[in-house]
Amino acid sequence: MHPLGIATIVAVVVYILAQEIAKRVIDAKLQDLYAAGRYDECIDLLNKPLPRILQTTYQQYVQRFTVYEAKGDAKAASFTLDTLLGLRLTKRHRLEAVTRAFNYYVRQGQGARSKEMLAEIAASGNRELAADCHLTYAIVFSGEHGYIDQMEALLERADPVQKPKLCFLLSKQYGNAGNRERARHYHRLAEQAERELAA
């Protein structure tokens, strides 16, 4: 092979490796800042040129939304989410974005927006996801409370990712059933599970 061809291949390999290393360094730094609750620094990092170049537009908006939501900045989170939903996405990314939006709108108590996302999730053909979202909607917006025993049993063996949602739904169900003390108990557990998940 001609020396110029070899040099070109080596340069391309080095460039690709450098990109991957830079992505991993940025992701690790972002995770550390997020876990420490340093949300403004997360946004500052995401605004720098290198992350903007290396990450896809989808990744950028998902990460920004996650940070704004954790920070409690509902205005910025909603704007970022609206922008994300307005992007041209693959089917997989669209379903992920719509599901993320559904869960956000549920937590914000926005029934109409939740219902819009629910309709799109149902149309996606993912029956398990649609059933889970329908149940969530029924508990939060329709006063359903018939799944307490089932969810408490699930909570005993739930992984850390499932715990915040189960506690949130248990809190809502106990509230729907008129048991404020148990509702507050599970609300506290949901907040604790969220903190543990972010740590």
Contacts in CASP RR format, 6 or more apart in sequence:
PFRMAT RR
TARGET T0000
AUTHOR 0000-0000-0000
METHOD contacts of the structure
MODEL  1
MHPLGIATIVAVVVYILAQEIAKRVIDAKLQDLYAAGRYDECIDLLNKPL
PRILQTTYQQYVQRFTVYEAKGDAKAASFTLDTLLGLRLTKRHRLEAVTR
AFNYYVRQGQGARSKEMLAEIAASGNRELAADCHLTYAIVFSGEHGYIDQ
MEALLERADPVQKPKLCFLLSKQYGNAGNRERARHYHRLAEQAERELAA
19 54 0 8 1.000
22 50 0 8 1.000
22 54 0 8 1.000
23 54 0 8 1.000
23 55 0 8 1.000
26 45 0 8 1.000
26 50 0 8 1.000
26 51 0 8 1.000
26 54 0 8 1.000
26 55 0 8 1.000
29 45 0 8 1.000
30 42 0 8 1.000
30 45 0 8 1.000
30 46 0 8 1.000
30 63 0 8 1.000
33 39 0 8 1.000
33 41 0 8 1.000
33 42 0 8 1.000
33 45 0 8 1.000
34 42 0 8 1.000
34 66 0 8 1.000
34 67 0 8 1.000
34 70 0 8 1.000
34 198 0 8 1.000
35 198 0 8 1.000
35 199 0 8 1.000
37 70 0 8 1.000
37 198 0 8 1.000
39 67 0 8 1.000
39 68 0 8 1.000
39 70 0 8 1.000
39 71 0 8 1.000
40 71 0 8 1.000
42 63 0 8 1.000
42 67 0 8 1.000
43 64 0 8 1.000
43 67 0 8 1.000
43 68 0 8 1.000
45 51 0 8 1.000
46 52 0 8 1.000
46 60 0 8 1.000
46 63 0 8 1.000
46 64 0 8 1.000
46 67 0 8 1.000
51 60 0 8 1.000
52 60 0 8 1.000
55 63 0 8 1.000
57 87 0 8 1.000
58 84 0 8 1.000
58 87 0 8 1.000
58 89 0 8 1.000
58 93 0 8 1.000
58 97 0 8 1.000
61 80 0 8 1.000
61 83 0 8 1.000
61 84 0 8 1.000
61 87 0 8 1.000
62 84 0 8 1.000
62 96 0 8 1.000
62 97 0 8 1.000
62 100 0 8 1.000
64 76 0 8 1.000
64 80 0 8 1.000
65 77 0 8 1.000
65 80 0 8 1.000
65 81 0 8 1.000
65 84 0 8 1.000
65 100 0 8 1.000
65 104 0 8 1.000
68 76 0 8 1.000
68 77 0 8 1.000
68 80 0 8 1.000
69 77 0 8 1.000
69 104 0 8 1.000
70 198 0 8 1.000
74 108 0 8 1.000
77 104 0 8 1.000
81 100 0 8 1.000
81 101 0 8 1.000
81 104 0 8 1.000
84 97 0 8 1.000
84 100 0 8 1.000
84 101 0 8 1.000
85 97 0 8 1.000
85 98 0 8 1.000
85 101 0 8 1.000
87 97 0 8 1.000
89 97 0 8 1.000
91 124 0 8 1.000
95 121 0 8 1.000
95 124 0 8 1.000
95 126 0 8 1.000
95 129 0 8 1.000
98 117 0 8 1.000
98 120 0 8 1.000
98 121 0 8 1.000
98 124 0 8 1.000
99 117 0 8 1.000
99 121 0 8 1.000
99 129 0 8 1.000
99 133 0 8 1.000
101 113 0 8 1.000
101 117 0 8 1.000
102 114 0 8 1.000
102 117 0 8 1.000
102 118 0 8 1.000
102 121 0 8 1.000
102 133 0 8 1.000
102 136 0 8 1.000
103 136 0 8 1.000
103 165 0 8 1.000
105 111 0 8 1.000
105 113 0 8 1.000
105 114 0 8 1.000
105 117 0 8 1.000
106 114 0 8 1.000
106 136 0 8 1.000
106 137 0 8 1.000
106 140 0 8 1.000
107 168 0 8 1.000
109 140 0 8 1.000
109 141 0 8 1.000
111 137 0 8 1.000
111 140 0 8 1.000
111 141 0 8 1.000
114 137 0 8 1.000
114 140 0 8 1.000
114 141 0 8 1.000
115 137 0 8 1.000
115 141 0 8 1.000
117 133 0 8 1.000
118 130 0 8 1.000
118 133 0 8 1.000
118 134 0 8 1.000
118 137 0 8 1.000
121 129 0 8 1.000
121 130 0 8 1.000
121 133 0 8 1.000
122 130 0 8 1.000
122 133 0 8 1.000
122 134 0 8 1.000
124 130 0 8 1.000
135 144 0 8 1.000
135 147 0 8 1.000
136 165 0 8 1.000
136 169 0 8 1.000
138 144 0 8 1.000
139 145 0 8 1.000
139 147 0 8 1.000
139 169 0 8 1.000
139 172 0 8 1.000
139 173 0 8 1.000
139 176 0 8 1.000
140 169 0 8 1.000
140 172 0 8 1.000
143 172 0 8 1.000
143 176 0 8 1.000
144 173 0 8 1.000
144 176 0 8 1.000
145 173 0 8 1.000
145 174 0 8 1.000
145 175 0 8 1.000
145 176 0 8 1.000
145 177 0 8 1.000
146 173 0 8 1.000
147 169 0 8 1.000
147 173 0 8 1.000
148 170 0 8 1.000
148 173 0 8 1.000
148 174 0 8 1.000
148 177 0 8 1.000
151 166 0 8 1.000
151 169 0 8 1.000
151 170 0 8 1.000
151 173 0 8 1.000
152 170 0 8 1.000
154 162 0 8 1.000
154 166 0 8 1.000
155 163 0 8 1.000
155 166 0 8 1.000
155 167 0 8 1.000
155 170 0 8 1.000
158 166 0 8 1.000
160 193 0 8 1.000
160 196 0 8 1.000
160 197 0 8 1.000
161 197 0 8 1.000
163 189 0 8 1.000
163 190 0 8 1.000
163 193 0 8 1.000
163 196 0 8 1.000
163 197 0 8 1.000
164 190 0 8 1.000
164 193 0 8 1.000
164 194 0 8 1.000
164 197 0 8 1.000
167 186 0 8 1.000
167 187 0 8 1.000
167 189 0 8 1.000
167 190 0 8 1.000
167 193 0 8 1.000
168 186 0 8 1.000
168 187 0 8 1.000
168 190 0 8 1.000
170 182 0 8 1.000
170 186 0 8 1.000
170 189 0 8 1.000
171 183 0 8 1.000
171 184 0 8 1.000
171 185 0 8 1.000
171 186 0 8 1.000
171 187 0 8 1.000
171 189 0 8 1.000
171 190 0 8 1.000
172 183 0 8 1.000
174 180 0 8 1.000
174 182 0 8 1.000
174 183 0 8 1.000
174 185 0 8 1.000
174 186 0 8 1.000
175 182 0 8 1.000
175 183 0 8 1.000
END
